[in-house]
């Protein structure tokens, strides 16, 4: 519903501004520019979706091998002690734990559309444990905030968009996104834990968070000591080695279980193909809306307004061009994705704003959309502290994204 109003607003605002430009400034080309933008953006949306088909098929195929090979279940058991502390209201061994882990795994691999059905399944399992069917339970809120904080370990779709739009090294945003999404997730977990009185000083939680924090801190320290050229080289190398290792580990798990790895991969890949096809109309819709909005001059007005405010405070304003993605992300994933693509087309995939837009896209998730879809699927009316904690995670992710982008690319 929110995206519906945003989409309509794009066209209405664009029309009003174009009319003003025509009547008061004699700009006779404005409507031609708007219509040309609709054709070019539709073609861009289809081309991107076509490229996304292959990569989604690849990673859903790999995920299927990991699932049948027992690797997903093994990782679930490994994380079980942590999940039991973060979700004290879920009985040990309950199916909800497995569903939550599968959803988070899909999110960590950057498979947004694959994560949604898994998330709905997890929410259904959690609703069965919920004593008040109209009010969000504590485990539901923790699960929702973990989703809204992003938790993207491997931003597959973002790297595909970058490759499609001509980035020299599509994986160079891998480490920055990993750092940003970690900051968002930690902020979300802390905020929910305060509301729910979960003891974060528990040994299991402390060991897990300390370990990841030490790793992220080490990465930041290492890269802060390197030149910009070295940062790009090592960040890309690390990303590519890590991604290929994931593929190899998943395939090895299937071989060890003596499953037909090839047929299992094809089975999962078919799901990727259907998912990519479903994306096309949504991507066309949002890219056309954004293109019309930008061609009318409305986007420039907003960006210049924000830039003026930051200039008054004496701050550097290089990041302002990427802010529309950050502002849109809590409302709509597809809307933010469209703005990210638009930013890369306008400024260049390897520009500071182009990269920052990608980091914004990967650092958090669609807070209001997830709340509406997940809670709506089980009839939850009272969301309690879910919105506040989700927005805290979003804010932490945005601040981290800006900071890390300056460190890596400015």
C-alpha positions as CSV (number, residue, x, y, z in Angstrom):
1,X,0.0,0.0,0.0
2,X,2.8,2.4,0.9
3,X,4.6,1.7,-2.4
4,X,1.3,2.4,-4.3
5,X,1.1,5.9,-2.8
6,X,4.8,6.5,-3.5
7,X,4.4,5.4,-7.1
8,X,1.4,7.6,-7.7
9,X,3.3,10.5,-6.1
10,X,6.2,10.1,-8.5
11,X,3.9,10.7,-11.5
12,X,1.8,13.5,-9.9
13,X,4.8,15.5,-8.7
14,X,6.6,15.0,-12.0
15,X,3.6,16.3,-13.9
16,X,3.2,19.3,-11.7
17,X,6.9,20.3,-11.9
18,X,7.0,19.6,-15.7
19,X,4.0,21.9,-16.1
20,X,5.7,24.6,-14.1
21,X,8.8,24.3,-16.3
22,X,6.7,24.5,-19.5
23,X,4.4,27.4,-18.4
24,X,6.8,29.6,-16.4
25,X,10.2,28.8,-18.0
26,X,9.2,27.9,-21.6
27,X,10.8,24.5,-21.4
28,X,9.2,22.7,-24.4
29,X,11.4,19.7,-24.1
30,X,10.5,18.6,-20.6
31,X,7.6,16.3,-21.6
32,X,9.7,14.7,-24.4
33,X,12.5,14.0,-21.9
34,X,9.9,12.4,-19.5
35,X,8.5,10.1,-22.2
36,X,12.0,9.2,-23.5
37,X,12.9,8.3,-19.9
38,X,10.0,5.8,-19.7
39,X,11.2,3.9,-22.7
40,X,14.8,3.8,-21.7
41,X,14.1,2.8,-18.1
42,X,11.7,0.0,-19.2
43,X,14.5,-1.4,-21.4
44,X,17.0,-1.1,-18.5
45,X,14.6,-2.9,-16.2
46,X,14.2,-5.8,-18.6
47,X,17.9,-6.1,-19.2
48,X,18.7,-6.1,-15.5
49,X,16.1,-8.7,-14.8
50,X,17.4,-10.9,-17.6
51,X,20.9,-10.8,-16.0
52,X,19.5,-11.4,-12.6
53,X,17.8,-14.7,-13.8
54,X,21.2,-16.4,-14.2
55,X,22.6,-15.4,-10.8
56,X,19.4,-16.1,-8.9
57,X,19.3,-19.6,-10.5
58,X,22.9,-20.1,-9.6
59,X,22.6,-19.2,-5.9
60,X,19.2,-20.9,-5.3
61,X,20.7,-24.0,-6.9
62,X,23.7,-23.8,-4.6
63,X,21.3,-23.2,-1.6
64,X,19.3,-26.3,-2.6
65,X,22.5,-28.4,-2.6
66,X,23.4,-27.1,0.9
67,X,19.9,-27.8,2.1
68,X,19.8,-31.4,0.9
69,X,23.5,-31.9,1.7
70,X,22.7,-31.2,5.4
71,X,24.9,-28.1,5.6
72,X,22.0,-25.8,6.3
73,X,20.8,-28.1,9.1
74,X,24.4,-28.3,10.5
75,X,24.7,-24.5,10.6
76,X,21.3,-24.3,12.2
77,X,22.5,-26.7,15.0
78,X,25.7,-24.6,15.3
79,X,23.7,-21.4,15.8
80,X,21.1,-23.0,18.0
81,X,22.7,-22.0,21.3
82,X,22.7,-18.3,20.1
83,X,19.2,-18.5,18.8
84,X,17.9,-20.0,22.0
85,X,19.3,-17.0,23.9
86,X,17.9,-14.4,21.5
87,X,14.5,-16.3,21.2
88,X,13.9,-17.5,24.8
89,X,10.2,-17.9,24.0
90,X,10.7,-20.6,21.4
91,X,10.9,-24.2,22.8
92,X,14.1,-26.1,21.9
93,X,13.8,-28.1,18.7
94,X,10.6,-26.3,17.6
95,X,10.2,-26.0,13.8
96,X,10.2,-22.2,14.1
97,X,13.9,-22.3,14.7
98,X,14.6,-24.0,11.4
99,X,12.3,-21.7,9.5
100,X,14.0,-18.6,11.1
101,X,17.4,-19.9,10.2
102,X,16.5,-20.6,6.6
103,X,15.0,-17.1,6.2
104,X,18.1,-15.5,7.7
105,X,20.4,-17.7,5.5
106,X,18.6,-16.4,2.4
107,X,18.9,-12.8,3.6
108,X,22.6,-13.3,4.3
109,X,23.0,-14.5,0.7
110,X,21.2,-11.4,-0.6
111,X,18.3,-13.5,-2.0
112,X,15.6,-11.0,-1.0
113,X,12.8,-12.6,-3.0
114,X,13.7,-16.1,-1.9
115,X,13.8,-15.0,1.8
116,X,10.2,-13.7,1.8
117,X,8.4,-17.1,1.6
118,X,10.8,-18.5,4.2
119,X,10.0,-15.6,6.4
120,X,6.3,-16.1,6.1
121,X,6.7,-19.7,7.0
122,X,8.7,-18.7,10.1
123,X,6.1,-16.2,11.1
124,X,3.4,-18.8,10.8
125,X,5.3,-21.1,13.1
126,X,5.8,-18.3,15.6
127,X,2.1,-17.4,15.5
128,X,1.3,-21.0,16.7
129,X,3.3,-20.2,19.9
130,X,1.8,-16.8,20.3
131,X,-0.8,-16.7,23.2
132,X,-2.3,-13.3,22.0
133,X,-3.0,-13.8,18.3
134,X,-3.5,-10.0,17.6
135,X,-0.3,-8.8,19.4
136,X,3.3,-9.4,18.3
137,X,5.2,-11.8,20.6
138,X,8.7,-11.2,21.7
139,X,10.2,-13.8,19.3
140,X,8.2,-12.3,16.5
141,X,9.7,-8.8,17.1
142,X,13.3,-10.1,17.4
143,X,12.8,-12.1,14.2
144,X,11.3,-9.0,12.4
145,X,14.1,-6.7,13.5
146,X,16.8,-9.2,12.5
147,X,15.1,-9.1,9.0
148,X,14.8,-5.3,8.9
149,X,18.5,-4.9,9.8
150,X,19.5,-6.6,6.6
151,X,22.0,-9.2,7.7
152,X,23.4,-9.3,4.1
153,X,26.6,-11.3,4.1
154,X,26.7,-11.9,0.3
155,X,24.9,-9.2,-1.6
156,X,24.4,-11.2,-4.8
157,X,21.7,-9.2,-6.5
158,X,23.5,-5.9,-5.8
159,X,26.7,-7.2,-7.4
160,X,24.7,-8.4,-10.4
161,X,23.2,-4.9,-10.8
162,X,26.7,-3.4,-10.6
163,X,27.9,-5.8,-13.3
164,X,25.0,-5.1,-15.5
165,X,25.6,-1.3,-15.3
166,X,29.3,-1.5,-16.1
167,X,31.2,-1.6,-12.8
168,X,34.9,-2.4,-13.2
169,X,34.8,-4.6,-10.0
170,X,31.2,-5.4,-9.1
171,X,32.3,-7.1,-5.9
172,X,34.1,-4.0,-4.4
173,X,31.1,-3.2,-2.2
174,X,31.2,-6.6,-0.6
175,X,33.2,-5.7,2.5
176,X,31.6,-2.2,3.0
177,X,28.1,-3.9,3.0
178,X,29.3,-6.6,5.4
179,X,30.4,-3.9,7.9
180,X,27.3,-1.8,7.5
181,X,24.8,-4.6,7.8
182,X,26.6,-5.9,10.9
183,X,26.3,-2.5,12.6
184,X,22.6,-2.4,11.7
185,X,22.0,-5.9,13.1
186,X,23.9,-5.3,16.3
187,X,21.9,-2.0,16.9
188,X,18.7,-3.9,16.2
189,X,19.5,-6.8,18.6
190,X,20.6,-4.4,21.4
191,X,17.4,-2.3,21.1
192,X,15.1,-5.3,21.1
193,X,17.1,-6.8,24.0
194,X,16.6,-3.7,26.0
195,X,12.8,-3.7,25.4
196,X,12.5,-7.4,26.1
197,X,15.0,-7.5,29.0
198,X,17.2,-10.1,27.3
199,X,20.6,-10.5,29.0
200,X,23.2,-9.7,26.3
201,X,25.9,-10.4,28.8
202,X,25.2,-14.1,28.6
203,X,28.3,-16.0,27.7
204,X,27.0,-17.4,24.5
205,X,25.8,-14.1,23.1
206,X,29.0,-12.3,24.3
207,X,31.3,-14.9,22.6
208,X,29.3,-14.7,19.4
209,X,29.1,-10.9,19.2
210,X,32.7,-10.4,20.4
211,X,34.0,-12.8,17.8
212,X,32.2,-11.1,14.9
213,X,33.0,-7.6,16.3
214,X,36.7,-8.5,16.6
215,X,36.6,-9.7,12.9
216,X,34.8,-6.6,11.7
217,X,37.1,-4.4,13.7
218,X,40.1,-6.2,12.3
219,X,38.8,-5.7,8.8
220,X,38.3,-1.9,9.4
221,X,41.8,-1.6,11.0
222,X,43.4,-3.4,8.1
223,X,41.7,-1.5,5.4
224,X,42.2,1.9,7.1
225,X,45.9,1.4,6.9
226,X,45.8,0.7,3.1
227,X,45.8,3.1,0.2
228,X,42.6,3.5,-1.9
229,X,44.0,1.4,-4.7
230,X,45.0,-1.4,-2.2
231,X,41.6,-1.2,-0.5
232,X,39.9,-1.9,-3.9
233,X,42.3,-4.7,-4.7
234,X,42.2,-6.6,-1.4
235,X,38.4,-6.0,-0.9
236,X,37.6,-7.5,-4.3
237,X,40.1,-10.4,-3.8
238,X,38.6,-11.2,-0.4
239,X,35.0,-11.1,-1.8
240,X,35.8,-13.3,-4.7
241,X,37.7,-15.9,-2.7
242,X,35.0,-16.0,-0.1
243,X,32.2,-16.4,-2.6
244,X,33.9,-19.2,-4.5
245,X,34.7,-20.9,-1.1
246,X,31.0,-20.8,-0.3
247,X,30.1,-22.5,-3.6
248,X,32.8,-25.2,-3.1
249,X,31.7,-25.9,0.5
250,X,28.1,-26.3,-0.5
251,X,29.0,-28.7,-3.3
252,X,31.3,-30.7,-1.1
253,X,28.5,-31.1,1.5
254,X,26.3,-32.6,-1.3
255,X,29.0,-35.0,-2.4
256,X,29.6,-36.2,1.2
257,X,25.8,-36.9,1.5
258,X,26.0,-38.8,-1.8
259,X,23.1,-36.8,-3.4
260,X,22.9,-36.1,-7.1
261,X,24.5,-32.7,-6.9
262,X,23.8,-31.8,-10.5
263,X,20.0,-32.6,-10.4
264,X,19.7,-30.9,-7.0
265,X,21.3,-27.8,-8.4
266,X,18.9,-27.8,-11.4
267,X,15.9,-28.2,-9.0
268,X,16.9,-25.1,-7.0
269,X,17.9,-23.2,-10.2
270,X,14.3,-23.6,-11.5
271,X,13.1,-21.7,-8.5
272,X,15.6,-18.9,-9.3
273,X,14.3,-18.6,-12.8
274,X,10.7,-18.2,-11.7
275,X,11.7,-15.7,-9.1
276,X,13.6,-13.6,-11.6
277,X,10.7,-13.6,-14.0
278,X,8.3,-12.4,-11.2
279,X,10.6,-9.5,-10.6
280,X,10.4,-8.0,-14.1
281,X,7.0,-6.2,-13.8
282,X,7.9,-4.7,-10.4
283,X,11.3,-3.5,-11.6
284,X,9.7,-2.0,-14.7
285,X,7.1,-0.2,-12.7
286,X,9.5,1.3,-10.1
287,X,12.2,2.3,-12.6
288,X,9.7,4.0,-14.9
289,X,8.3,5.9,-11.8
290,X,11.8,7.0,-10.7
291,X,12.9,7.9,-14.3
292,X,9.8,10.2,-14.7
293,X,10.5,11.7,-11.3
294,X,14.1,12.4,-12.2
295,X,13.4,13.6,-15.8
296,X,10.9,16.2,-14.4
297,X,13.6,17.7,-12.2
298,X,11.9,16.7,-8.9
299,X,14.8,14.5,-7.8
300,X,17.3,17.4,-8.3
301,X,15.1,19.7,-6.2
302,X,15.1,17.2,-3.3
303,X,18.8,16.5,-3.5
304,X,19.8,20.1,-3.7
305,X,17.5,20.9,-0.7
306,X,19.1,18.2,1.4
307,X,22.6,19.3,0.2
308,X,21.8,22.9,1.2
309,X,20.9,21.8,4.8
310,X,24.1,19.8,5.2
311,X,26.2,22.6,3.8
312,X,24.8,25.0,6.5
313,X,26.1,22.6,9.1
314,X,29.5,22.6,7.5
315,X,29.5,18.9,6.6
316,X,30.8,17.4,3.4
317,X,27.9,16.8,1.0
318,X,29.3,14.2,-1.3
319,X,27.0,11.6,0.1
320,X,23.8,13.5,-0.4
321,X,23.1,12.1,-3.9
322,X,22.8,8.6,-2.5
323,X,20.4,9.5,0.3
324,X,17.2,8.9,-1.7
325,X,18.0,5.2,-1.5
326,X,18.5,5.3,2.3
327,X,15.2,7.2,2.7
328,X,13.3,4.9,0.4
329,X,14.7,1.6,1.8
330,X,12.5,1.4,5.0
331,X,9.4,1.9,2.8
332,X,10.1,-0.3,-0.2
333,X,12.8,-2.6,-1.3
334,X,11.9,-2.4,-5.0
335,X,11.6,1.3,-4.7
336,X,15.1,1.6,-3.2
337,X,16.4,-0.9,-5.8
338,X,15.1,1.4,-8.5
339,X,16.7,4.4,-7.0
340,X,20.0,2.5,-6.6
341,X,20.0,1.6,-10.3
342,X,19.0,5.1,-11.2
343,X,21.9,6.5,-9.2
344,X,24.4,4.2,-10.9
345,X,23.0,5.1,-14.3
346,X,23.1,8.9,-13.5
347,X,26.5,9.1,-11.7
348,X,28.2,5.9,-12.8
349,X,28.4,2.5,-11.2
350,X,32.0,3.2,-9.9
351,X,31.2,6.8,-8.7
352,X,31.1,7.6,-5.0
353,X,27.3,8.0,-5.1
354,X,26.9,4.9,-7.2
355,X,28.8,2.8,-4.7
356,X,27.2,4.5,-1.7
357,X,23.7,3.8,-3.1
358,X,24.6,0.1,-3.3
359,X,25.9,0.0,0.3
360,X,22.7,1.7,1.4
361,X,20.7,-0.9,-0.4
362,X,22.6,-3.8,1.2
363,X,23.0,-2.4,4.7
364,X,19.4,-2.6,5.9
365,X,16.0,-3.9,4.7
366,X,12.5,-2.7,4.2
367,X,11.2,-2.1,7.7
368,X,7.6,-1.1,7.0
369,X,7.2,-3.5,4.1
370,X,8.4,-6.5,6.2
371,X,6.2,-5.4,9.1
372,X,3.2,-5.1,6.9
373,X,3.7,-8.4,5.0
374,X,4.9,-10.6,7.8
375,X,2.6,-9.3,10.5
376,X,-0.3,-9.1,8.1
377,X,0.1,-12.7,7.0
378,X,-0.8,-13.9,10.5
379,X,-3.2,-11.1,11.5
380,X,-1.0,-9.2,14.0
381,X,-2.5,-5.8,14.8
382,X,-0.4,-4.5,17.7
383,X,3.3,-4.4,16.7
384,X,4.5,-3.1,20.1
385,X,8.2,-2.0,19.9
386,X,8.9,-3.6,16.5
387,X,8.8,-0.3,14.5
388,X,11.0,1.7,16.9
389,X,13.6,-1.1,17.0
390,X,13.5,-1.6,13.3
391,X,14.1,2.1,12.6
392,X,17.0,2.2,15.1
393,X,18.6,-0.6,13.1
394,X,18.0,1.4,9.9
395,X,19.6,4.5,11.3
396,X,22.6,2.6,12.5
397,X,23.0,1.0,9.0
398,X,22.7,4.4,7.2
399,X,25.3,6.0,9.4
400,X,27.7,3.0,9.1
401,X,27.2,2.9,5.3
402,X,28.2,6.6,4.9
403,X,31.2,6.2,7.2
404,X,32.5,3.0,5.6
405,X,32.0,4.4,2.1
406,X,34.1,7.4,2.9
407,X,36.8,5.0,4.3
408,X,36.8,2.8,1.2
409,X,36.0,5.0,-1.8
410,X,36.4,8.7,-1.0
